[in-house]
């Protein structure tokens, strides 16, 4: 967490708005947008609950979710 905050501060951004979890959110969001399955993402992040890993995704609607889901 300290490494992330130091890096953010070094480029002039507010370190209070970022944390180590920002990296996890970015990873989950990017992987999902790239079409990776939730199962594959969870294998990498070691999440056991789908609800938890979905909480890290940063978009309004899952780009691969069917309309009726």
Predicted model as a PDB file, atoms N, CA, C, CB and O in Angstrom, pLDDT in the B-factor column:
MODEL        1                                                                  
ATOM      1  N   UNK A   1       0.833  -1.187   0.000  1.00 87.00           N  
ATOM      2  CA  UNK A   1       0.000   0.000   0.000  1.00 87.00           C  
ATOM      3  C   UNK A   1       0.881   1.256   0.000  1.00 87.00           C  
ATOM      4  CB  UNK A   1      -0.950  -0.005   1.219  1.00 87.00           C  
ATOM      5  O   UNK A   1       0.594   2.219  -0.710  1.00 87.00           O  
ATOM      6  N   UNK A   2       1.938   1.239   0.788  1.00 91.00           N  
ATOM      7  CA  UNK A   2       2.838   2.400   0.858  1.00 91.00           C  
ATOM      8  C   UNK A   2       3.502   2.650  -0.500  1.00 91.00           C  
ATOM      9  CB  UNK A   2       3.919   2.187   1.950  1.00 91.00           C  
ATOM     10  O   UNK A   2       3.687   3.801  -0.894  1.00 91.00           O  
ATOM     11  N   UNK A   3       3.854   1.595  -1.205  1.00 91.00           N  
ATOM     12  CA  UNK A   3       4.484   1.743  -2.520  1.00 91.00           C  
ATOM     13  C   UNK A   3       3.520   2.422  -3.492  1.00 91.00           C  
ATOM     14  CB  UNK A   3       4.925   0.364  -3.073  1.00 91.00           C  
ATOM     15  O   UNK A   3       3.918   3.313  -4.243  1.00 91.00           O  
ATOM     16  N   UNK A   4       2.257   2.002  -3.480  1.00 87.00           N  
ATOM     17  CA  UNK A   4       1.252   2.602  -4.357  1.00 87.00           C  
ATOM     18  C   UNK A   4       1.079   4.074  -4.009  1.00 87.00           C  
ATOM     19  CB  UNK A   4      -0.098   1.854  -4.242  1.00 87.00           C  
ATOM     20  O   UNK A   4       1.094   4.924  -4.899  1.00 87.00           O  
ATOM     21  N   UNK A   5       0.914   4.385  -2.732  1.00 91.00           N  
ATOM     22  CA  UNK A   5       0.714   5.774  -2.318  1.00 91.00           C  
ATOM     23  C   UNK A   5       1.914   6.655  -2.666  1.00 91.00           C  
ATOM     24  CB  UNK A   5       0.447   5.839  -0.819  1.00 91.00           C  
ATOM     25  O   UNK A   5       1.737   7.791  -3.105  1.00 91.00           O  
ATOM     26  N   UNK A   6       3.124   6.147  -2.478  1.00 93.00           N  
ATOM     27  CA  UNK A   6       4.330   6.914  -2.844  1.00 93.00           C  
ATOM     28  C   UNK A   6       4.401   7.163  -4.343  1.00 93.00           C  
ATOM     29  CB  UNK A   6       5.594   6.176  -2.385  1.00 93.00           C  
ATOM     30  O   UNK A   6       4.741   8.261  -4.782  1.00 93.00           O  
ATOM     31  N   UNK A   7       4.077   6.129  -5.132  1.00 92.00           N  
ATOM     32  CA  UNK A   7       4.106   6.282  -6.583  1.00 92.00           C  
ATOM     33  C   UNK A   7       3.075   7.294  -7.064  1.00 92.00           C  
ATOM     34  CB  UNK A   7       3.867   4.941  -7.257  1.00 92.00           C  
ATOM     35  O   UNK A   7       3.356   8.110  -7.941  1.00 92.00           O  
ATOM     36  N   UNK A   8       1.897   7.236  -6.491  1.00 91.00           N  
ATOM     37  CA  UNK A   8       0.830   8.170  -6.863  1.00 91.00           C  
ATOM     38  C   UNK A   8       1.224   9.601  -6.494  1.00 91.00           C  
ATOM     39  CB  UNK A   8      -0.500   7.782  -6.169  1.00 91.00           C  
ATOM     40  O   UNK A   8       1.039  10.524  -7.286  1.00 91.00           O  
ATOM     41  N   UNK A   9       1.760   9.777  -5.303  1.00 94.00           N  
ATOM     42  CA  UNK A   9       2.188  11.113  -4.871  1.00 94.00           C  
ATOM     43  C   UNK A   9       3.300  11.649  -5.765  1.00 94.00           C  
ATOM     44  CB  UNK A   9       2.660  11.080  -3.408  1.00 94.00           C  
ATOM     45  O   UNK A   9       3.356  12.849  -6.035  1.00 94.00           O  
ATOM     46  N   UNK A  10       4.189  10.764  -6.227  1.00 96.00           N  
ATOM     47  CA  UNK A  10       5.323  11.206  -7.051  1.00 96.00           C  
ATOM     48  C   UNK A  10       4.893  11.750  -8.409  1.00 96.00           C  
ATOM     49  CB  UNK A  10       6.290  10.060  -7.255  1.00 96.00           C  
ATOM     50  O   UNK A  10       5.651  12.478  -9.049  1.00 96.00           O  
ATOM     51  N   UNK A  11       3.699  11.412  -8.852  1.00 95.00           N  
ATOM     52  CA  UNK A  11       3.212  11.959 -10.129  1.00 95.00           C  
ATOM     53  C   UNK A  11       2.163  13.042  -9.915  1.00 95.00           C  
ATOM     54  CB  UNK A  11       2.627  10.843 -10.997  1.00 95.00           C  
ATOM     55  O   UNK A  11       1.485  13.461 -10.853  1.00 95.00           O  
ATOM     56  N   UNK A  12       2.039  13.490  -8.671  1.00 95.00           N  
ATOM     57  CA  UNK A  12       1.190  14.630  -8.384  1.00 95.00           C  
ATOM     58  C   UNK A  12      -0.272  14.343  -8.117  1.00 95.00           C  
ATOM     59  CB  UNK A  12       1.273  15.545  -9.480  1.00 95.00           C  
ATOM     60  O   UNK A  12      -1.086  15.266  -8.075  1.00 95.00           O  
ATOM     61  N   UNK A  13      -0.622  13.076  -7.934  1.00 93.00           N  
ATOM     62  CA  UNK A  13      -2.007  12.743  -7.618  1.00 93.00           C  
ATOM     63  C   UNK A  13      -2.176  12.617  -6.111  1.00 93.00           C  
ATOM     64  CB  UNK A  13      -2.435  11.438  -8.322  1.00 93.00           C  
ATOM     65  O   UNK A  13      -1.197  12.478  -5.377  1.00 93.00           O  
ATOM     66  N   UNK A  14      -3.409  12.664  -5.660  1.00 94.00           N  
ATOM     67  CA  UNK A  14      -3.712  12.562  -4.238  1.00 94.00           C  
ATOM     68  C   UNK A  14      -3.603  11.109  -3.784  1.00 94.00           C  
ATOM     69  CB  UNK A  14      -5.122  13.120  -3.939  1.00 94.00           C  
ATOM     70  O   UNK A  14      -4.418  10.279  -4.188  1.00 94.00           O  
ATOM     71  N   UNK A  15      -2.610  10.783  -2.952  1.00 92.00           N  
ATOM     72  CA  UNK A  15      -2.458   9.400  -2.513  1.00 92.00           C  
ATOM     73  C   UNK A  15      -3.607   8.900  -1.650  1.00 92.00           C  
ATOM     74  CB  UNK A  15      -1.184   9.256  -1.761  1.00 92.00           C  
ATOM     75  O   UNK A  15      -3.768   7.692  -1.473  1.00 92.00           O  
ATOM     76  N   UNK A  16      -4.403   9.811  -1.116  1.00 92.00           N  
ATOM     77  CA  UNK A  16      -5.559   9.423  -0.328  1.00 92.00           C  
ATOM     78  C   UNK A  16      -6.650   8.755  -1.157  1.00 92.00           C  
ATOM     79  CB  UNK A  16      -6.118  10.621   0.365  1.00 92.00           C  
ATOM     80  O   UNK A  16      -7.547   8.112  -0.613  1.00 92.00           O  
ATOM     81  N   UNK A  17      -6.569   8.912  -2.471  1.00 88.00           N  
ATOM     82  CA  UNK A  17      -7.577   8.335  -3.355  1.00 88.00           C  
ATOM     83  C   UNK A  17      -7.160   6.987  -3.929  1.00 88.00           C  
ATOM     84  CB  UNK A  17      -7.873   9.288  -4.479  1.00 88.00           C  
ATOM     85  O   UNK A  17      -7.906   6.395  -4.709  1.00 88.00           O  
ATOM     86  N   UNK A  18      -5.988   6.494  -3.558  1.00 86.00           N  
ATOM     87  CA  UNK A  18      -5.473   5.248  -4.107  1.00 86.00           C  
ATOM     88  C   UNK A  18      -4.952   4.350  -2.998  1.00 86.00           C  
ATOM     89  CB  UNK A  18      -4.370   5.526  -5.128  1.00 86.00           C  
ATOM     90  O   UNK A  18      -4.563   4.819  -1.928  1.00 86.00           O  
ATOM     91  N   UNK A  19      -4.952   3.043  -3.274  1.00 81.00           N  
ATOM     92  CA  UNK A  19      -4.413   2.084  -2.312  1.00 81.00           C  
ATOM     93  C   UNK A  19      -3.983   0.834  -3.073  1.00 81.00           C  
ATOM     94  CB  UNK A  19      -5.465   1.734  -1.203  1.00 81.00           C  
ATOM     95  O   UNK A  19      -4.113   0.758  -4.295  1.00 81.00           O  
ATOM     96  N   UNK A  20      -3.483  -0.117  -2.348  1.00 80.00           N  
ATOM     97  CA  UNK A  20      -3.129  -1.380  -2.975  1.00 80.00           C  
ATOM     98  C   UNK A  20      -4.318  -2.031  -3.650  1.00 80.00           C  
ATOM     99  CB  UNK A  20      -2.544  -2.321  -1.956  1.00 80.00           C  
ATOM    100  O   UNK A  20      -4.157  -2.746  -4.639  1.00 80.00           O  
ATOM    101  N   UNK A  21      -5.504  -1.792  -3.129  1.00 78.00           N  
ATOM    102  CA  UNK A  21      -6.716  -2.351  -3.743  1.00 78.00           C  
ATOM    103  C   UNK A  21      -7.001  -1.731  -5.105  1.00 78.00           C  
ATOM    104  CB  UNK A  21      -7.917  -2.143  -2.826  1.00 78.00           C  
ATOM    105  O   UNK A  21      -7.716  -2.320  -5.915  1.00 78.00           O  
ATOM    106  N   UNK A  22      -6.447  -0.544  -5.367  1.00 78.00           N  
ATOM    107  CA  UNK A  22      -6.614   0.064  -6.690  1.00 78.00           C  
ATOM    108  C   UNK A  22      -6.021  -0.829  -7.766  1.00 78.00           C  
ATOM    109  CB  UNK A  22      -5.959   1.454  -6.736  1.00 78.00           C  
ATOM    110  O   UNK A  22      -6.554  -0.914  -8.873  1.00 78.00           O  
ATOM    111  N   UNK A  23      -4.919  -1.496  -7.443  1.00 83.00           N  
ATOM    112  CA  UNK A  23      -4.289  -2.406  -8.402  1.00 83.00           C  
ATOM    113  C   UNK A  23      -5.182  -3.613  -8.661  1.00 83.00           C  
ATOM    114  CB  UNK A  23      -2.911  -2.864  -7.890  1.00 83.00           C  
ATOM    115  O   UNK A  23      -5.325  -4.065  -9.797  1.00 83.00           O  
ATOM    116  N   UNK A  24      -5.772  -4.122  -7.603  1.00 88.00           N  
ATOM    117  CA  UNK A  24      -6.662  -5.283  -7.750  1.00 88.00           C  
ATOM    118  C   UNK A  24      -7.880  -4.893  -8.574  1.00 88.00           C  
ATOM    119  CB  UNK A  24      -7.101  -5.830  -6.361  1.00 88.00           C  
ATOM    120  O   UNK A  24      -8.295  -5.642  -9.459  1.00 88.00           O  
ATOM    121  N   UNK A  25      -8.450  -3.742  -8.296  1.00 90.00           N  
ATOM    122  CA  UNK A  25      -9.613  -3.277  -9.069  1.00 90.00           C  
ATOM    123  C   UNK A  25      -9.259  -3.125 -10.534  1.00 90.00           C  
ATOM    124  CB  UNK A  25     -10.136  -1.943  -8.518  1.00 90.00           C  
ATOM    125  O   UNK A  25     -10.021  -3.537 -11.408  1.00 90.00           O  
ATOM    126  N   UNK A  26      -8.110  -2.537 -10.805  1.00 89.00           N  
ATOM    127  CA  UNK A  26      -7.672  -2.364 -12.187  1.00 89.00           C  
ATOM    128  C   UNK A  26      -7.494  -3.691 -12.893  1.00 89.00           C  
ATOM    129  CB  UNK A  26      -6.380  -1.585 -12.233  1.00 89.00           C  
ATOM    130  O   UNK A  26      -7.889  -3.846 -14.049  1.00 89.00           O  
ATOM    131  N   UNK A  27      -6.898  -4.649 -12.198  1.00 93.00           N  
ATOM    132  CA  UNK A  27      -6.690  -5.971 -12.783  1.00 93.00           C  
ATOM    133  C   UNK A  27      -8.025  -6.636 -13.108  1.00 93.00           C  
ATOM    134  CB  UNK A  27      -5.873  -6.858 -11.830  1.00 93.00           C  
ATOM    135  O   UNK A  27      -8.232  -7.110 -14.225  1.00 93.00           O  
ATOM    136  N   UNK A  28      -8.928  -6.668 -12.130  1.00 94.00           N  
ATOM    137  CA  UNK A  28     -10.223  -7.328 -12.334  1.00 94.00           C  
ATOM    138  C   UNK A  28     -10.989  -6.655 -13.471  1.00 94.00           C  
ATOM    139  CB  UNK A  28     -11.061  -7.300 -11.034  1.00 94.00           C  
ATOM    140  O   UNK A  28     -11.545  -7.335 -14.334  1.00 94.00           O  
ATOM    141  N   UNK A  29     -11.021  -5.338 -13.474  1.00 92.00           N  
ATOM    142  CA  UNK A  29     -11.746  -4.598 -14.511  1.00 92.00           C  
ATOM    143  C   UNK A  29     -11.160  -4.870 -15.890  1.00 92.00           C  
ATOM    144  CB  UNK A  29     -11.717  -3.094 -14.217  1.00 92.00           C  
ATOM    145  O   UNK A  29     -11.897  -5.173 -16.828  1.00 92.00           O  
ATOM    146  N   UNK A  30      -9.840  -4.763 -16.020  1.00 92.00           N  
ATOM    147  CA  UNK A  30      -9.201  -4.978 -17.319  1.00 92.00           C  
ATOM    148  C   UNK A  30      -9.383  -6.397 -17.821  1.00 92.00           C  
ATOM    149  CB  UNK A  30      -7.728  -4.657 -17.236  1.00 92.00           C  
ATOM    150  O   UNK A  30      -9.638  -6.610 -19.006  1.00 92.00           O  
ATOM    151  N   UNK A  31      -9.254  -7.367 -16.933  1.00 94.00           N  
ATOM    152  CA  UNK A  31      -9.396  -8.755 -17.347  1.00 94.00           C  
ATOM    153  C   UNK A  31     -10.825  -9.066 -17.788  1.00 94.00           C  
ATOM    154  CB  UNK A  31      -8.986  -9.683 -16.215  1.00 94.00           C  
ATOM    155  O   UNK A  31     -11.035  -9.796 -18.757  1.00 94.00           O  
ATOM    156  N   UNK A  32     -11.787  -8.520 -17.087  1.00 90.00           N  
ATOM    157  CA  UNK A  32     -13.186  -8.760 -17.461  1.00 90.00           C  
ATOM    158  C   UNK A  32     -13.507  -8.104 -18.793  1.00 90.00           C  
ATOM    159  CB  UNK A  32     -14.136  -8.235 -16.373  1.00 90.00           C  
ATOM    160  O   UNK A  32     -14.186  -8.698 -19.630  1.00 90.00           O  
ATOM    161  N   UNK A  33     -13.027  -6.887 -18.996  1.00 87.00           N  
ATOM    162  CA  UNK A  33     -13.250  -6.206 -20.269  1.00 87.00           C  
ATOM    163  C   UNK A  33     -12.587  -6.948 -21.425  1.00 87.00           C  
ATOM    164  CB  UNK A  33     -12.727  -4.775 -20.201  1.00 87.00           C  
ATOM    165  O   UNK A  33     -13.053  -6.880 -22.562  1.00 87.00           O  
ATOM    166  N   UNK A  34     -11.494  -7.658 -21.130  1.00 91.00           N  
ATOM    167  CA  UNK A  34     -10.791  -8.424 -22.153  1.00 91.00           C  
ATOM    168  C   UNK A  34     -11.472  -9.764 -22.438  1.00 91.00           C  
ATOM    169  CB  UNK A  34      -9.352  -8.657 -21.727  1.00 91.00           C  
ATOM    170  O   UNK A  34     -11.041 -10.513 -23.315  1.00 91.00           O  
ATOM    171  N   UNK A  35     -12.536 -10.057 -21.692  1.00 90.00           N  
ATOM    172  CA  UNK A  35     -13.296 -11.268 -21.949  1.00 90.00           C  
ATOM    173  C   UNK A  35     -12.941 -12.447 -21.070  1.00 90.00           C  
ATOM    174  CB  UNK A  35     -13.122 -11.655 -23.343  1.00 90.00           C  
ATOM    175  O   UNK A  35     -13.448 -13.549 -21.280  1.00 90.00           O  
ATOM    176  N   UNK A  36     -12.088 -12.238 -20.096  1.00 93.00           N  
ATOM    177  CA  UNK A  36     -11.702 -13.329 -19.189  1.00 93.00           C  
ATOM    178  C   UNK A  36     -12.886 -13.720 -18.319  1.00 93.00           C  
ATOM    179  CB  UNK A  36     -10.496 -12.916 -18.302  1.00 93.00           C  
ATOM    180  O   UNK A  36     -13.645 -12.858 -17.876  1.00 93.00           O  
ATOM    181  N   UNK A  37     -13.046 -14.995 -18.077  1.00 94.00           N  
ATOM    182  CA  UNK A  37     -14.162 -15.473 -17.257  1.00 94.00           C  
ATOM    183  C   UNK A  37     -13.946 -15.106 -15.794  1.00 94.00           C  
ATOM    184  CB  UNK A  37     -14.329 -16.998 -17.403  1.00 94.00           C  
ATOM    185  O   UNK A  37     -12.819 -14.887 -15.350  1.00 94.00           O  
ATOM    186  N   UNK A  38     -15.047 -15.044 -15.059  1.00 94.00           N  
ATOM    187  CA  UNK A  38     -14.939 -14.787 -13.620  1.00 94.00           C  
ATOM    188  C   UNK A  38     -14.111 -15.873 -12.951  1.00 94.00           C  
ATOM    189  CB  UNK A  38     -16.337 -14.706 -12.973  1.00 94.00           C  
ATOM    190  O   UNK A  38     -13.319 -15.585 -12.054  1.00 94.00           O  
ATOM    191  N   UNK A  39     -14.287 -17.121 -13.379  1.00 96.00           N  
ATOM    192  CA  UNK A  39     -13.538 -18.234 -12.787  1.00 96.00           C  
ATOM    193  C   UNK A  39     -12.037 -18.049 -12.974  1.00 96.00           C  
ATOM    194  CB  UNK A  39     -13.982 -19.565 -13.403  1.00 96.00           C  
ATOM    195  O   UNK A  39     -11.264 -18.283 -12.044  1.00 96.00           O  
ATOM    196  N   UNK A  40     -11.618 -17.633 -14.161  1.00 96.00           N  
ATOM    197  CA  UNK A  40     -10.193 -17.425 -14.429  1.00 96.00           C  
ATOM    198  C   UNK A  40      -9.651 -16.266 -13.600  1.00 96.00           C  
ATOM    199  CB  UNK A  40      -9.958 -17.160 -15.927  1.00 96.00           C  
ATOM    200  O   UNK A  40      -8.541 -16.341 -13.075  1.00 96.00           O  
ATOM    201  N   UNK A  41     -10.423 -15.208 -13.484  1.00 96.00           N  
ATOM    202  CA  UNK A  41      -9.999 -14.062 -12.672  1.00 96.00           C  
ATOM    203  C   UNK A  41      -9.869 -14.477 -11.217  1.00 96.00           C  
ATOM    204  CB  UNK A  41     -10.996 -12.889 -12.808  1.00 96.00           C  
ATOM    205  O   UNK A  41      -8.895 -14.132 -10.548  1.00 96.00           O  
ATOM    206  N   UNK A  42     -10.857 -15.221 -10.730  1.00 96.00           N  
ATOM    207  CA  UNK A  42     -10.847 -15.656  -9.328  1.00 96.00           C  
ATOM    208  C   UNK A  42      -9.685 -16.607  -9.042  1.00 96.00           C  
ATOM    209  CB  UNK A  42     -12.174 -16.337  -8.975  1.00 96.00           C  
ATOM    210  O   UNK A  42      -9.146 -16.617  -7.935  1.00 96.00           O  
ATOM    211  N   UNK A  43      -9.309 -17.389 -10.020  1.00 96.00           N  
ATOM    212  CA  UNK A  43      -8.166 -18.284  -9.830  1.00 96.00           C  
ATOM    213  C   UNK A  43      -6.897 -17.461  -9.599  1.00 96.00           C  
ATOM    214  CB  UNK A  43      -7.993 -19.223 -11.056  1.00 96.00           C  
ATOM    215  O   UNK A  43      -6.059 -17.814  -8.769  1.00 96.00           O  
ATOM    216  N   UNK A  44      -6.767 -16.371 -10.337  1.00 94.00           N  
ATOM    217  CA  UNK A  44      -5.588 -15.508 -10.204  1.00 94.00           C  
ATOM    218  C   UNK A  44      -5.618 -14.689  -8.915  1.00 94.00           C  
ATOM    219  CB  UNK A  44      -5.487 -14.571 -11.403  1.00 94.00           C  
ATOM    220  O   UNK A  44      -4.605 -14.576  -8.225  1.00 94.00           O  
ATOM    221  N   UNK A  45      -6.781 -14.118  -8.590  1.00 94.00           N  
ATOM    222  CA  UNK A  45      -6.872 -13.254  -7.407  1.00 94.00           C  
ATOM    223  C   UNK A  45      -7.063 -14.039  -6.115  1.00 94.00           C  
ATOM    224  CB  UNK A  45      -8.013 -12.276  -7.572  1.00 94.00           C  
ATOM    225  O   UNK A  45      -6.933 -13.493  -5.020  1.00 94.00           O  
ATOM    226  N   UNK A  46      -7.373 -15.323  -6.254  1.00 94.00           N  
ATOM    227  CA  UNK A  46      -7.602 -16.226  -5.117  1.00 94.00           C  
ATOM    228  C   UNK A  46      -8.875 -15.893  -4.333  1.00 94.00           C  
ATOM    229  CB  UNK A  46      -6.411 -16.181  -4.180  1.00 94.00           C  
ATOM    230  O   UNK A  46      -8.990 -16.223  -3.153  1.00 94.00           O  
ATOM    231  N   UNK A  47      -9.815 -15.246  -4.990  1.00 93.00           N  
ATOM    232  CA  UNK A  47     -11.116 -15.016  -4.366  1.00 93.00           C  
ATOM    233  C   UNK A  47     -11.903 -16.318  -4.365  1.00 93.00           C  
ATOM    234  CB  UNK A  47     -11.904 -13.897  -5.105  1.00 93.00           C  
ATOM    235  O   UNK A  47     -11.803 -17.115  -5.297  1.00 93.00           O  
ATOM    236  N   UNK A  48     -12.676 -16.525  -3.324  1.00 95.00           N  
ATOM    237  CA  UNK A  48     -13.523 -17.709  -3.254  1.00 95.00           C  
ATOM    238  C   UNK A  48     -14.982 -17.386  -3.523  1.00 95.00           C  
ATOM    239  CB  UNK A  48     -13.388 -18.364  -1.902  1.00 95.00           C  
ATOM    240  O   UNK A  48     -15.758 -18.273  -3.880  1.00 95.00           O  
ATOM    241  N   UNK A  49     -15.362 -16.132  -3.356  1.00 95.00           N  
ATOM    242  CA  UNK A  49     -16.760 -15.722  -3.547  1.00 95.00           C  
ATOM    243  C   UNK A  49     -16.885 -14.828  -4.780  1.00 95.00           C  
ATOM    244  CB  UNK A  49     -17.291 -14.982  -2.289  1.00 95.00           C  
ATOM    245  O   UNK A  49     -16.182 -13.826  -4.913  1.00 95.00           O  
ATOM    246  N   UNK A  50     -17.787 -15.207  -5.670  1.00 94.00           N  
ATOM    247  CA  UNK A  50     -18.016 -14.423  -6.883  1.00 94.00           C  
ATOM    248  C   UNK A  50     -18.441 -12.995  -6.540  1.00 94.00           C  
ATOM    249  CB  UNK A  50     -19.083 -15.096  -7.761  1.00 94.00           C  
ATOM    250  O   UNK A  50     -17.988 -12.042  -7.174  1.00 94.00           O  
ATOM    251  N   UNK A  51     -19.294 -12.851  -5.555  1.00 94.00           N  
ATOM    252  CA  UNK A  51     -19.774 -11.525  -5.162  1.00 94.00           C  
ATOM    253  C   UNK A  51     -18.610 -10.606  -4.770  1.00 94.00           C  
ATOM    254  CB  UNK A  51     -20.768 -11.645  -3.995  1.00 94.00           C  
ATOM    255  O   UNK A  51     -18.620  -9.415  -5.080  1.00 94.00           O  
ATOM    256  N   UNK A  52     -17.627 -11.162  -4.098  1.00 93.00           N  
ATOM    257  CA  UNK A  52     -16.478 -10.363  -3.661  1.00 93.00           C  
ATOM    258  C   UNK A  52     -15.656  -9.877  -4.839  1.00 93.00           C  
ATOM    259  CB  UNK A  52     -15.598 -11.171  -2.718  1.00 93.00           C  
ATOM    260  O   UNK A  52     -15.342  -8.689  -4.925  1.00 93.00           O  
ATOM    261  N   UNK A  53     -15.300 -10.780  -5.751  1.00 93.00           N  
ATOM    262  CA  UNK A  53     -14.473 -10.376  -6.881  1.00 93.00           C  
ATOM    263  C   UNK A  53     -15.230  -9.405  -7.788  1.00 93.00           C  
ATOM    264  CB  UNK A  53     -14.019 -11.607  -7.678  1.00 93.00           C  
ATOM    265  O   UNK A  53     -14.633  -8.486  -8.349  1.00 93.00           O  
ATOM    266  N   UNK A  54     -16.529  -9.604  -7.933  1.00 92.00           N  
ATOM    267  CA  UNK A  54     -17.312  -8.671  -8.751  1.00 92.00           C  
ATOM    268  C   UNK A  54     -17.286  -7.253  -8.170  1.00 92.00           C  
ATOM    269  CB  UNK A  54     -18.763  -9.159  -8.869  1.00 92.00           C  
ATOM    270  O   UNK A  54     -17.401  -6.276  -8.910  1.00 92.00           O  
ATOM    271  N   UNK A  55     -17.135  -7.145  -6.863  1.00 90.00           N  
ATOM    272  CA  UNK A  55     -17.067  -5.840  -6.218  1.00 90.00           C  
ATOM    273  C   UNK A  55     -15.843  -5.031  -6.609  1.00 90.00           C  
ATOM    274  CB  UNK A  55     -17.088  -6.012  -4.742  1.00 90.00           C  
ATOM    275  O   UNK A  55     -15.827  -3.812  -6.436  1.00 90.00           O  
ATOM    276  N   UNK A  56     -14.825  -5.685  -7.131  1.00 89.00           N  
ATOM    277  CA  UNK A  56     -13.607  -4.988  -7.558  1.00 89.00           C  
ATOM    278  C   UNK A  56     -13.712  -4.426  -8.966  1.00 89.00           C  
ATOM    279  CB  UNK A  56     -12.426  -5.921  -7.482  1.00 89.00           C  
ATOM    280  O   UNK A  56     -12.929  -3.554  -9.340  1.00 89.00           O  
ATOM    281  N   UNK A  57     -14.666  -4.909  -9.751  1.00 89.00           N  
ATOM    282  CA  UNK A  57     -14.811  -4.452 -11.131  1.00 89.00           C  
ATOM    283  C   UNK A  57     -15.350  -3.024 -11.148  1.00 89.00           C  
ATOM    284  CB  UNK A  57     -15.744  -5.397 -11.929  1.00 89.00           C  
ATOM    285  O   UNK A  57     -16.302  -2.702 -10.438  1.00 89.00           O  
ATOM    286  N   UNK A  58     -14.742  -2.187 -11.954  1.00 85.00           N  
ATOM    287  CA  UNK A  58     -15.108  -0.771 -12.009  1.00 85.00           C  
ATOM    288  C   UNK A  58     -15.720  -0.406 -13.355  1.00 85.00           C  
ATOM    289  CB  UNK A  58     -13.886   0.103 -11.739  1.00 85.00           C  
ATOM    290  O   UNK A  58     -15.066   0.198 -14.205  1.00 85.00           O  
ATOM    291  N   UNK A  59     -16.949  -0.771 -13.532  1.00 75.00           N  
ATOM    292  CA  UNK A  59     -17.726  -0.362 -14.696  1.00 75.00           C  
ATOM    293  C   UNK A  59     -19.187  -0.419 -14.293  1.00 75.00           C  
ATOM    294  CB  UNK A  59     -17.435  -1.272 -15.950  1.00 75.00           C  
ATOM    295  O   UNK A  59     -19.540  -1.069 -13.310  1.00 75.00           O  
ATOM    296  N   UNK A  60     -20.032   0.257 -15.047  1.00 68.00           N  
ATOM    297  CA  UNK A  60     -21.448   0.306 -14.699  1.00 68.00           C  
ATOM    298  C   UNK A  60     -22.167  -0.994 -15.016  1.00 68.00           C  
ATOM    299  CB  UNK A  60     -22.118   1.443 -15.424  1.00 68.00           C  
ATOM    300  O   UNK A  60     -23.073  -1.394 -14.284  1.00 68.00           O  
ATOM    301  N   UNK A  61     -21.777  -1.657 -16.095  1.00 69.00           N  
ATOM    302  CA  UNK A  61     -22.418  -2.911 -16.502  1.00 69.00           C  
ATOM    303  C   UNK A  61     -21.353  -3.841 -17.033  1.00 69.00           C  
ATOM    304  CB  UNK A  61     -23.527  -2.669 -17.572  1.00 69.00           C  
ATOM    305  O   UNK A  61     -20.497  -3.432 -17.817  1.00 69.00           O  
ATOM    306  N   UNK A  62     -21.401  -5.081 -16.613  1.00 69.00           N  
ATOM    307  CA  UNK A  62     -20.469  -6.094 -17.077  1.00 69.00           C  
ATOM    308  C   UNK A  62     -20.604  -6.207 -18.595  1.00 69.00           C  
ATOM    309  CB  UNK A  62     -20.732  -7.468 -16.379  1.00 69.00           C  
ATOM    310  O   UNK A  62     -21.691  -6.509 -19.087  1.00 69.00           O  
ATOM    311  N   UNK A  63     -19.541  -5.976 -19.338  1.00 66.00           N  
ATOM    312  CA  UNK A  63     -19.642  -6.007 -20.807  1.00 66.00           C  
ATOM    313  C   UNK A  63     -19.956  -7.379 -21.372  1.00 66.00           C  
ATOM    314  CB  UNK A  63     -18.366  -5.518 -21.410  1.00 66.00           C  
ATOM    315  O   UNK A  63     -20.310  -7.485 -22.547  1.00 66.00           O  
ATOM    316  N   UNK A  64     -19.839  -8.425 -20.580  1.00 68.00           N  
ATOM    317  CA  UNK A  64     -20.105  -9.771 -21.081  1.00 68.00           C  
ATOM    318  C   UNK A  64     -21.325 -10.412 -20.418  1.00 68.00           C  
ATOM    319  CB  UNK A  64     -18.888 -10.648 -20.867  1.00 68.00           C  
ATOM    320  O   UNK A  64     -21.612 -11.588 -20.642  1.00 68.00           O  
ATOM    321  N   UNK A  65     -22.025  -9.652 -19.620  1.00 71.00           N  
ATOM    322  CA  UNK A  65     -23.243 -10.171 -18.980  1.00 71.00           C  
ATOM    323  C   UNK A  65     -24.390 -10.139 -19.966  1.00 71.00           C  
ATOM    324  CB  UNK A  65     -23.602  -9.356 -17.713  1.00 71.00           C  
ATOM    325  O   UNK A  65     -24.594  -9.135 -20.648  1.00 71.00           O  
ATOM    326  N   UNK A  66     -25.127 -11.205 -20.048  1.00 63.00           N  
ATOM    327  CA  UNK A  66     -26.306 -11.229 -20.903  1.00 63.00           C  
ATOM    328  C   UNK A  66     -27.364 -10.307 -20.314  1.00 63.00           C  
ATOM    329  CB  UNK A  66     -26.854 -12.674 -21.059  1.00 63.00           C  
ATOM    330  O   UNK A  66     -27.424 -10.119 -19.099  1.00 63.00           O  
ATOM    331  N   UNK A  67     -28.177  -9.747 -21.154  1.00 54.00           N  
ATOM    332  CA  UNK A  67     -29.189  -8.769 -20.736  1.00 54.00           C  
ATOM    333  C   UNK A  67     -30.096  -9.344 -19.653  1.00 54.00           C  
ATOM    334  CB  UNK A  67     -30.032  -8.320 -21.941  1.00 54.00           C  
ATOM    335  O   UNK A  67     -30.472  -8.618 -18.733  1.00 54.00           O  
ATOM    336  N   UNK A  68     -30.452 -10.594 -19.730  1.00 52.00           N  
ATOM    337  CA  UNK A  68     -31.388 -11.207 -18.771  1.00 52.00           C  
ATOM    338  C   UNK A  68     -30.730 -11.677 -17.484  1.00 52.00           C  
ATOM    339  CB  UNK A  68     -32.078 -12.370 -19.412  1.00 52.00           C  
ATOM    340  O   UNK A  68     -31.429 -12.157 -16.592  1.00 52.00           O  
ATOM    341  N   UNK A  69     -29.421 -11.558 -17.353  1.00 48.00           N  
ATOM    342  CA  UNK A  69     -28.741 -12.030 -16.137  1.00 48.00           C  
ATOM    343  C   UNK A  69     -28.816 -11.007 -15.037  1.00 48.00           C  
ATOM    344  CB  UNK A  69     -27.288 -12.362 -16.424  1.00 48.00           C  
ATOM    345  O   UNK A  69     -28.298 -11.237 -13.944  1.00 48.00           O  
TER     346      UNK A  69                                                      
ENDMDL                                                                          
END                                                                             
